[in-house]
């Protein structure tokens, strides 16, 4: 198919105006009664040595790029296994680093919290399980589900809540034990 010089000029003008292939295809039908496939229009633009302009950037779902003039909202901090477990145990408000009082409690407890990991986890939906003995002698069975959430399946003393020092020591021991297992 060959186009007349005025048709070629019209296509060049449309490309210069920023029209995309679909718009050019529609204009060819409306103005010149030429029915071309999308691919034919693509070849036509290429044969005329024309370069399509990039479309204006659309609003993207990428939140890492803030619109001009607006400050980007800080991304929420991602919580790790230890932080999630602290929240689950009711210790979410505990500071990241132990305070002097908490260090004294840990020293007084003598680090007496012990955690063991079962060799085989037979609980449905669990990636790890085991037992814990807190500094005051209370024992329990713990589990970490397939989403990384820790919990207790049984505690020897109903309604028991470990002290903040024991809770933190448990989370540290659990984290170390799971790291040794590659979890």
N, C-alpha and C positions, 0 to 999 in steps of 0.2 A: 504494500500500500504506500502510495506516495501522497504527500500533502502539498498543497499549493504554498507559495511563499507567505501569503497572508495567514494561512492556518499555522504554519511553522512559527510565525511571529507571535501569533496569539498564544500558542503553547509556551513560547519563551517568556512572554509577559506574565502568564499565569504562574510559571515556575518562579520568576523574579518576585512576584507578589507573595510568594510563600505558600501557594496552594500545594496540597499533597496529591498523590496519584489518583485517589478516589475523586477528589474535586475536579481534577483535570479531565478524568474519564466522563464525569457528568456534564461538564461544560462542552466537551466535544460532541456529546449526544445532543445537548440543547441548542448549541449555536451552529454546528456544522452537520448535524444529523449523521455523525460518524459513530457507529457502534463498535467499540474496541474492548477487548478484555483488559483486565487490570494488568496482566503480563504484557500485553501489546502496548499499553500506555507506558509501562516501565521501559520497554525496549525503545519506544519512540523518543522518550526523554533522553535515554542513553545515546541513541543515534544522533540526536541534535547536540550532543556534548553539553547538556545542561546538568546542573547539580541542584538537587532538591535541598531546600533549607531545612535545618533541623527544627522540629516542632518546638513550640514554646514549652518549657518545663512544666509538667503538671504537678499538682500537689501530690507529693509522694507519701507513702506510708513510713518512710525512713525518718524516724524521730531524732536521729543523730544530727540532722541538718535543720537548724532553726530558720524560720523565715527572716528575711532582712528586717532589721529594726526591732526585733523581739529577742529577748534573751532566752536561751535554751533552758528549760527546766532541768535541774539536776536529775540524773537517772536514779531511781530508787536503788538503794544499796542491796545487793544480792546477799541473801543469808546463806551461810554455810551449814553443814551438818551440825556443828557444835551449837550454833545460835538457835537453830530450829529445835534441837533437843532441849536446850535451856528453856525455851518458851513452853514446850510440851510439859516440862517438869515444874512450871511455874517460877522459873528463875530467869525469865526473859529480861527483867529490869536490872539484873546483876551487871556490874561493870565488866568490861572486857578483861582488864587486868585486875588481879586480886588487890583489894585494899589492904592496908596494914592490919585492920581488925580481922579480915577474912584470912589473911596469911597466918595470924596468930591462932585462929580457930583451926586452920588446916594443920598447923604445927602441933596444936594441942591434941588433935585427933590422931596425930602421928601418921597421917596418910593411910588410915586403917580401912579405907574403902577398897575392896577388892572386886575385880570384875573378871569373870571367866566367859569365854565364848565357846558355845557348843561346837563339836566337830562337824556335826550334820544338823542342819536346820530342817525340821520336819513340819513346821507350822506353815499352813497355806498362806501365800502372800508375803512371807517373811524372807528377807535376805540374810538375816543373822539373828541369833538368839543366844541367851546365856543366863548366867545368874550373877547376882551382886550381893555383897555383904557390906552394910554400912558400918560406920565406926561405933554405933551404939548396939550392934549385934543383930539388927533387923535385916532379914534376908528377903530377896525377891527374885523373880524371873523377869527378864526384860526381853524385848523383841524390837527389831528395826524392820519396818515394812518395806515393800518394794519401791516406795517413794522416798525412803530415807527418814521416815518419821519414827522416832523411838517411842516406846511405851512399855508399861509393865503389864504382864499377864497375871501375876500374883505377887502379893506381899504378905510376909508372915504376920504382920500386925495391921489389921484393918484400919483404914483411914490415915495411915502413916504418911507423913510428909518429911522428907529428909531436910536437914538443916541446910542453909545456903552453902556452907563449906562442904558438906557431904555431897550436895547436888553438883557443885562444881568439880569436886574430886571424882565423882562418878562419871561426869561427862568427859573429863580429861582421860581417865582410865579407859573408858569405852572407846574414845577416839583412838588412843594408842593401840588398844587391842584389835580394833577393826583395821587399822593401818597395817598392823603386822600380818593380818590375813589377806591384805590386798583389797579391802573393801572401802 
